[in-house]
């Protein structure tokens, strides 16, 4: 295992308020003891490091919650510890998610000095009424200002937008997307609004306070997004993520290519040498577990090779590059992970492309990825199954074909 690449995900579970669409592991607390949390994250990290010796650390991702609320000194302590536990790769990518209000933007230079070299900014929309609907604590103007500050402080900046809001038209979205593409970042995460169970939006919809955009119009907006980003040389490399060549999130590629990642902090999931790891979600329970056991783990489960192979299939087909289905089968000691006659039928219908044992989902196929997975998998894959919660540009359980929500 010596020198095998490893990604590290660090979850900061606190936010200033709860957005009505959010089902992430985020909590609002009047007081947060930065010292206590720094020590807790460092202890949790040390536990994972003991179980993952001699690895090359290729990326660190601070997600949340709102990790831009962390003290830069806490961020620095975690980065320094990770660099000591593992061998950092030459071009290690260190991303932090940030919200664009002025207090947090004022910390960007300090976060860069702490070692963060890529910022993922939750702009979400350029329209104040839409931001208010989404329950965001910032205005469009604050968002643009934060982006400017971020672009001065960090070499690589990405931002998130949420589209397909109730009543959103192709004209309106194309104007906003054109503006987004003109802002000089090399990576965008563009998520369609989806209504997640247990959120305030779910109860609003149940009470008929608003109607989500219908599936046909959402699909039209998705196709428009594909076309505009491709024309601007920022094509999709994943269902909801768009980048210039070479500017893809290396951290997220590790997830989707089914590499190992250590996950520390409340609610973080990890994948460690064939094990799935899960940590206590509620901050107070996480701290109690840490005091009791020296780590925040709530579950650790050895995956069956069939489960791991199915996860690799489901994750990998999110990527435009697709998967080497033969290599995945061999990796997990299986004869095959897909039904090749069904794959060929979907190649003929234009939903998949195939080159030997490599398969990828086409632009048409991306709209119906869940159905494709159900069709080609050798075993029955339930895409709604509780597969690992992943921190992509924002955290997500296994998302539907056209994604979830953004932070
Ligand atoms: S969407 Fe992001 S900022 Fe809003 S509550 Fe969820 S984690 Fe916090």
Boltz pocket constraint, residues with backbone or C-beta under 6 A from the ligand:
constraints:
  - pocket:
      binder: B
      contacts: [[A, 14], [A, 15], [A, 17], [A, 18], [A, 19], [A, 22], [A, 23], [A, 24], [A, 26], [A, 64], [A, 65], [A, 66], [A, 99], [A, 406], [A, 407]]
      max_distance: 6.0
